[in-house]
Amino acid sequence: MMNFEYIIHLGIISLFLLVGALLRTRVGFLQKFLIPSSIIAGTLMLIFYNYIAPRLNLTADFLGDLVYHLLNISFIATMLRTSDKSRDKRKGVLAEGTVSIVAQYGLQCFLALLLVFILTKTIMPDLFPAIALTLPLGFELGPGQAYSMSLPWESMGFEGATSVGLCMAAIGFLVGSVGGVILINIGLKKGWVDKSIADKIKGSAGTGFLARGKNGEAAYSKTESESIDSLTYHIALILFCYLLSWGLLTLLGIVLSPFGALADELMNSLWGVNFIFSVFVASLVKMIMGKLDISYTIDNGTMNRINGLAVDLTVASSLGAISIVAIAHYWLPILLLSILGIFITCFILPWYCSRLFKDYQFFRMLLLFGTATGTLPTGLALLRVVDPEFESPASTDYVYSTSIVFFLVIPIILCANLPAYSYVQNRPELMYLMMAITFAYTLACIIAYRILAGKRAFQRGGLFLK
């Protein structure tokens, strides 16, 4: 008999995504707070896979694997997009954007590590210290990274690590959606949004579907259909890059195999950050295509659609993969880390964004807030409320800044296992080292912020300055 297991799980995900989209069109609360259909679907899947699926002999193991692979596919699709060299890069705000994003990494990592350090020295001495990093993994990076980078911790003694990471990502999405709408409403009352824009969005609610006869961003065909369908071509290109990434890591594992247990630990860590290798391979493939003058065959719209599919499936699957039993044991640190994440993103981020940026402060802050709690689509959804046609430079400037940020935060990503090793090897100095690294990032951002913001850096005037 044929194996239908994968098809069954994909069908279940699809069913709940359709139900989520339907509920979004009918329930005013979901529209008002811009709750994505994938979040609605994932919440329903959380209930299904914890209480109903076991009775049907179905497990959520497939969902975890799917989240891992979709993360890499999403990064490859994003990296293969071609850039418009004629576009104004607005270098004047590149530094501000970079500092504002890196500051979130530094603050979320350092303050979370400090919180967990205090817990381990007081009421929870046996707490696995790497749980601190589930805050930046879930909030700042997203469910894919939260799953893949916490997966090796389970073999180190952190039971339910992936569920905790995915839970933090889910909380981040809710904070991004609900908190973002609250910030928008505060912005309307305080006059942080121009009156002409405010009049358009007051009382509006998105059903999740465009009006009849209205079309959104297009995807254009780049191939002759009798040869190969354009969508097939783009998916094949992405999966080829993923195959190369797998091959590169596999080859690296063979090279390191003579070093024994140490090599095994290193490879477990590297497989957890496979998305970095995927980005490297995709960049290399795009460069080669450029040299061969065939990069014109890549359609950004199609890549966006594939990336959107990967993100929707990732969000829904990540919620469904959470084990309620596993996270119940860690309810206190999860609660405290969530409160800390809310404080950093809902109060500190708006405060420094309003003083750091010279123009479109509120627009830039909303985009940053959405991405610092969820993913880029969350940030864009919030920005679209106040900037429906993306007429401001906020989104473009953000993309250019992230190209620099990615390389700046690689040291943090590569050192993410230091707290775990401090527990496994009983070497507390490794925890201190990670705290020192993240503090250095935070301190560097504070200094850069002071230089870039000038006299406005510590200007009084409430949460947000105009």
N, C-alpha and C positions, 0 to 999 in steps of 0.2 A: 504493500500500500504506500502511496506517496506521502511524504512528510509535509503536512500543512501547518506545522507549528508557527513558522514565521509569518505565513499568510494570515493565520488566525489573529496573531498579535497586531499585525499591521492593520487588519480589518477593524479590530477593537479600537485602536488609536483613531482611525478614520471616523468610526461611528461617533466617538465622543467629540472629535473636532467638529463634526457636522452639528451635533447637539449643542455644542458650545456656541457655534456661529448662530444657530437658531435662537438660543436663549439671549444672546447679545441683541438681537433684533427686537426682542419682546420685553425684556426686563429693564425698566428705567434706571434702576440702581447701577446695573452693569454698564449702561451707556454713560451715565453721569460721571462715573469714576474711571471710564476708559479701560475697563478690565478686558484684556485681550481674550479672544476665543480660546487660544491655547491654554491660558490659565484656567478658564472655566472647564475645559476638557480635562486638564491635568488633575483638577480637584475631584472631578467625578471618577477619574481613573484611580486616584488615591484610595477612594472608598472601595471601588471595584476590586482592585488587586490585593487589598488587605483583608477584605471580608467575603467577597463573592468568588473570586478566581480560585482560591484554594479548594473550594468545594467542587470546582470544575476541573481539578488537576492541572491548573495553569499557574505558573510562577512569574514573577516580575524580573527574572534574571535577564531575559531577552531585552528588556527596556534599558537596563544598565549598559549592555553592550551597544545598543543602538545609540544611546546618548554619546558614548565614547567616539563612535565612528562618525556620527553626524557633526560633532565638533570639528573634526579634522576636515571634513568635506566643506563645512561652512567657511573655514579659514582659507582653504584652497580656492573656493569660488570667489571670495573677496579679493584675494591676492592676484588672481588672474585677470581681474578687471583692468582695462587699459585706461590710461590717464590722458586727459586733454591738455596738451602742452601749452595751448594758447590761453588757458584759463588763468586768471589773475590769482596768484597764490597768497596775496595779502600777507607778505612776510612780516609786516609790522605787528601782527597779532599772533604769529606763530609761537613766540616765546611765552606769551601769556597763556595760550591754550595748553602748551606743553606743561607748564608749571602747575596749572589748575588740575590737570589730570593726574600727574605724578603725585601731587599732594594727597590725592585720595588714596593712592596705593600706600604711601608712607604713613598717613594717619590711621587708616584702617588696620594695617599690619601692626604698627608699633603699639597703638593703644589696646588692640585686642590681645597682643602678646603680654602687655603689662597687666591687663585684667586677669588673664589666665594664670600668670605668674603669681599674682596675689591670691587667687583661689587655691593654687597648689600649695601655697605656704600657710594657708589658714584652714578653710573648711573642707577642701577637696584635695587632699595630698596625693591621691591616686589618679587624678585627672590626667588624661593623655594630653601633653602640652600642645601638640599640633592642632588640637581643636580650635585654637585661637585663629588659625589661618583659614578656617572655614568661613569667617566673616568676609575677608577680601575676596576669597575664591567664589563665594556665593553672590555677594553684592557687586563687587567691582568687575569680576571676570565672567560670571554666569554659570549656568548649570553644567555645561559641558566640561569646563575646566574644574568645577567643583567635584565632579564625579571622577574624572580621569586622574587628577592630582591627589585625591584622597584615597584612591583605590589601593596604592601600595601600603598605606598606613594600616589597613586591616590585617595584613600579614605580619605587621610589627606589634600588634596587640590592641589596636584601636578598633574594637568591635562596633560595627555599624557606622564606620567612618563615612562611607559614601552616602548613607541615608542622612547623616547629619549635614554633610556638604550640600546635598540636594535640598534639604529642608531650609538651610540658610538662603539658598538661591530662591526658593519659593517665597520666603518672607521678604526677600529683597524685591521681587516682582510686585508683591502687594504694596510694599512701602512706596515703590516707584509709581504705581498707578494711583493709589489713593492719596498718597502724599503729594504727588504731582498736581492732582486736581485741586487739592487744598491750597497749594502754593499759587496756582493760577487764579483761584478765587480771591486770595489775599492780594495778589498783584492787581486784580481789577479794582478792589476797594481802595488800595493805596495809590493807584494811578501809575503803577510800574509798567502798564501796557497802554499804548496810545489809545485815546478815546475812540478813534475811527475803527480800530481793531476790536476794542472792547465791545462796541455796539453790535458787531457782527457775531461775536461768540457768546454773548449773554443768552442764557437759556437754551443754547444749542446742545445737542446730544447726538453722538454718532451711533448709528445702528450697526455699523460694521460693513455695510454694503454701500456702494456708490448708487446715486440716484439713477433711475431708468434712463438710458440713452447717454449716460456719462461714462467715459473711460478713463482709466488711470494710466500709470506709466506703461509704455509699450515695450515689448521684446521683439526685436527684428530678426528676420531670417538671414543667415549668413552663408547658406549653402543652397545648392540646387537640389530640390527634394528627390529627384530621381536617382541621385547619387547617395546622399545621406541626409536625413532630417537634421535641421539645425539644432534642435534640442538634443538629439542623439549625439551629435558632434560635441556639444558643450559638456554633456554628462560624461562622455568617453574621455575627454580631455581632463576633467576633474579626477575621474577614477584612475586614469593613467598616472597622474601626479601622486595620488594616494598610494598606488602600487610602488612607485619609486620611493616614497617615504618609508613604506614598510620594508622595502628591500635595503634601504640605507641603514635603518635601525637593526635589521637582521644581520647585515654584514658587520656592523659595529659590534654586535653581540658575539659573533664568531671570533672577531679579532681580540676581544677582551676575555674570552672564555678561559684562556690559560691562567688568569689571575684568580680563579676560584670564586669563593663566597663574596669577596669584595666586588668583583665584576658583576655578579648576580644582583647585588643590591643596587649598584649603579645603573644597570640596565632596567631594573624595575622602576627606578626614578625616571629614566629617560623615556620609557614607554608611557609613563604618566604625562610627560610633556611632549607627546608625539606631535601636537599641533605646531610646535616650534619647527620641527623637522619638515612638517607639511608646508609651512609658510616658506621655508628655505627652498624646498624643491619647486614649489609653484613659482617663486621668484626666478629661479634658474630657468625653468621651462619658458616663462614669459620673456626672459631676456634672450634666450635662444630663438624664440619665435620672432622677436624684434629684429635680431640679426639676419634672420632668413626672410625678413619683410613679409611675414604672414600673420602678424599679430592683429591685422585688420579683420581677420576671420572671427575674432572674439567679440561678441555683443554684450555690452555691459548690462543691458536690460535683462537678457537671458540669465546671466550670472546672478543678477539681483533676485530673479524669481527662484532660482535654485537655492540661493542662500536663504531666501525667505521660507522656502519649504523646509530646509534643514533646521532653521530656528524654531518654526512652529512645532515640528515633530520633536525637537529637543526639549522644548519647554513642557509640552504635554507629557512626554515620556519620563522626564526627570521627576515630575510630581508623582506620576504613577509608580515610579521605582522606589519611592520612599517607604521604608518599613516603620510603621507607627510604633511597633514594639521596640525597635532599636533606638529611636529618638526619645522615647519616654524616659529612658535611663539618664539622658543628658538634658532634661528639661531646664534645669537651672542655668547652666552655662549658655545654652541656646537662648534663653530669655535675656540674660545679661548682655550677651554679644549682640542680640537684636536691638536692645535699647541703645547700646553704644553706637551701632551702625546708624540708627535713626538720628541720634544726636549729631553725628559727624555730617551726615548728608542733608539733614533738614535744617540745621542751624549753622554749622561751621561753613559748609559749602556756599550757601547763599551769601553769607557775610563776606567771605573773601572774594567771591566772584564779582560782587557789586563794586568792590574797591579796586580790583585788579584790572578789569576790562575797561576800555575807554568808550566803547559803544555797544549797543544791543546787549547790555548787561543781563537783563532778565531773560532774553531769548537764549543766550549762551548758558546761563545758569540752569534753565529748564532742561536743556539738552544734556548738560553734564550731570544733573541730578538723575535723569532717567538712566543714563549709562552707568552711573555709580551705584545704582540699586538693582538694575536689571541688565539689559543689553542695549545695543545701539537702536534696535527697533522701538524699544520703550522710550528712549530719549527723543527719537524722531516723532513718535506719536504725540508726546507732550508738546514738542516744538510746533507741530502742525496745528495744534489748537490755536496758538497765538500768531502763527505765521503759515497760513494754509497753503500758500504757493511757494514757500521757501524762498521768499524774496530777500530775506536778510542773508548775510554771509555766514551766519552761525554754523550751519551744517557743513559747508565747504571748508571753513577754517578748522572745524573739529577733525575732519578727515585728514587734513594735512598734518595736524598736530599728532594724531595717533600714529602716523608713520614713524615719527621720532620716538614717541613714548614707548612703542613696542620694544625697541632695542634698549631703551634706558632701563626698563623694568625686568629685562631678562635675568640680571643677577639675583633679583628677589625670587623669581620663579625657580631658578636653578638651586637656590639655597632653601627652598621651601621645606625640605626634609630634615633640616638641622634640628628643629624641635623634636621631631620623631626620633632621630638618632640619639638625642640627649636622654630620651626616656629608655630606649632599647639598650643603649650602651652605658647607661648610668653616668653620663658625662654632662652635668649641668652647664658646663662652660659653652657647650654648643647652643643651648637656649640663649645664653647671654650674648653669644656672637650674633645670633639672628636678631635679637633685640637691638644690638648696637648698629647692625646694618640698616634696619628699618628706621632707627632714630636718625642715622646719618642722612637718609633720604628725606625725612621730615625736616631736619635742620636745614638741609640744602634748599628745600622748597621755601622755607620761611625766609631765608636770606634772599633768594631770587625774588620772592614776592615783595619784600621790602624795597628792593631795587626797582622793580618794574612798576609797582603801585605808587611809589614816591610818597608825597605828603598824604595821600588818601589811605595809605596802608593800614593805619590804626585810627582812622578818623571815626569819631563818634557819630551817631545818627541812627541807631537801631540796626535791625537785621539786614536791611537792604538800603543802599544809597542810590539815588538817581543821579 
